[in-house]
Amino acid sequence: MSPVRIIYTLSFFFTLFVVQESAVSLIHFPISGFSLYLAIAISLIAFEDHNGALVTGFLAGMVLDLSPSSNAPFGQWALILTSIAFLFAINRDSIADVTASPVTFVIVVAGGVTLALVSYLGFGALLGEQNGSLGHDATVLGGNLLWTIIFTPMFLPTLGRAHEYSLTARER
Amino acid sequence: MARGGGNRSRLLLVILLVTALFFITLDLRGVSLTKGSRSVTQTILSPVQRTVSTIFSPVGRFFGDVKNFGKTNAELKQALATNKLLKSRLAEKSDTKGQLAQLKAVLDLAGRGNYKVAAARVIARGSASSFSQTITIDAGSSSGIRSDMTVISQNGLVGVVKSTTSSTSIVLLLSDPSFKVGVRIARSQSVGVLSGLGSTEYSLVLLDPSGTIKTGDNLLTNGSEGNRPFVPGVPVGVVVGVDNSAASLTQTATVNSYANLNDLGIVSVILSAPTSAPSRPLLPTPNPTVTVYVTPAPVPVLSPTPSASPTRKK
């Protein structure tokens, strides 16, 4: 990933973070909240190649770590999203290109978001964070999964085109 | 990995993971750099959140209102038909009116407790990406707010100030799983610890092994040294269920909070309070019940029509 694209990606994630923290968080979703940020971050990770996915995951995590409402230590999201990006990268190479089918892509993104949240909970538990009862956590995970499946198809075509547009000739 | 990338990819992965772990270690060791970055983010975010909150407030409750759509469908259709032109203006006015009512009520509670308070509007809620339950309010250190100050709503305890900037503060809500507050039962003065469970219910553990909890017991804050983080005597909640497990050493109970944390518009931060608990309990007064007595109307008796002028016997 070129330095220019790193700056673009970082700016994009910061803008998305502001939208998530200022607008999306204000919506009272039934069941639980929806993380537009995580859904888009996982989608972009899935679009990228091996190294691009790793850097995108790390940058997305670093920006998410800036959240003032987070109780987690700074760097936890970076670690989790880099690990998720690694999983995406090796599976993309070894199994198939998940971006080929929209339905598969939505399922993979929803699964990625859930995996990221589960990892966050698991890592938080290791560090002694208190993240609520099992029932509450299950509701948050279920709600996020549901809303990600519903909303991802809405932004996926635009995101795909934007990603294609941002690639340099060499990267294409 | 072996298939996807060579040594360069592997090196990149290791560098990124080590960097993340490095930041985590710094944060856990209390280095101010990482905490400072969150403070800077909050400073940048707060003007945006304030603006978006003003514009976005009616839209934000859309999904919540959808749940009750079936109940009020007929009323809603009628209201839309009659108030089509005035809808947006009316919504704005009712929003202001609701906030005013909340402000009046919360200031009333603060006045009864002789608290010096700073009122503030809720401008954002904690992100769905983190499991912590927080709100952001539009008053900060310039209003005299510091971290570890008690935050109340019209009905009672809401939470405690977690961090501040000059114009905003983040409040850790009572419902957050990491939230713990010392409480006393108003009836027996027994002391316990109330914990958030991440939902609308709370867990109370009594510290005194011989103490008893009863359903309907009112809970008040016990207070902290120097009134921070908690001032004494603030209403917290009511016991709705008692766990009578014989195996436990102390009694535990399920509690509902007085404050509705899903419907916070205006809150107050207690800047200073009397060192002792208020002489009169600040428990929320129930709304007066309106009793309507219906007297049945006299049932007309079906009888032959009497003659207009009764005949007199002469």
Interface residues (C-beta under 8 A of the other chain):
Chain A: V18 Q20 E21 S22 A23 V24 S25 L26 I27 H28 F29 P30 S32 G33 F34 S35 Y37 L38 H50 N51 L54 V55 G57 F58 G61 L64 D65 L66 S67 P68 S69 S70 N71 A72 P73 F74 G75 Q76 W77 A78 L79 T82 S83 F86 A89 I90 R92 D93 S94 L117 Y120 L121 G124 L127 E129 Q130 N131 G132 S133 G135 H136 D137 V140 N144
Chain B: M1 R3 G4 G5 R8 S9 L12 L13 L16 L17 T19 A20 L21 F22 F23 I24 L26 D27 L28 T34 K35 S37 R38 S39 T41 Q42 I44 L45 V48 Q49 V52 S53 F56 S57 V59 G60 R61 F62 F63 G64 V66 K67 A124 R125 G126 S127 A128 S129 S130 F131 S132 T134 T136 S163 I170 P177 S178 L197 G198 S199 N262
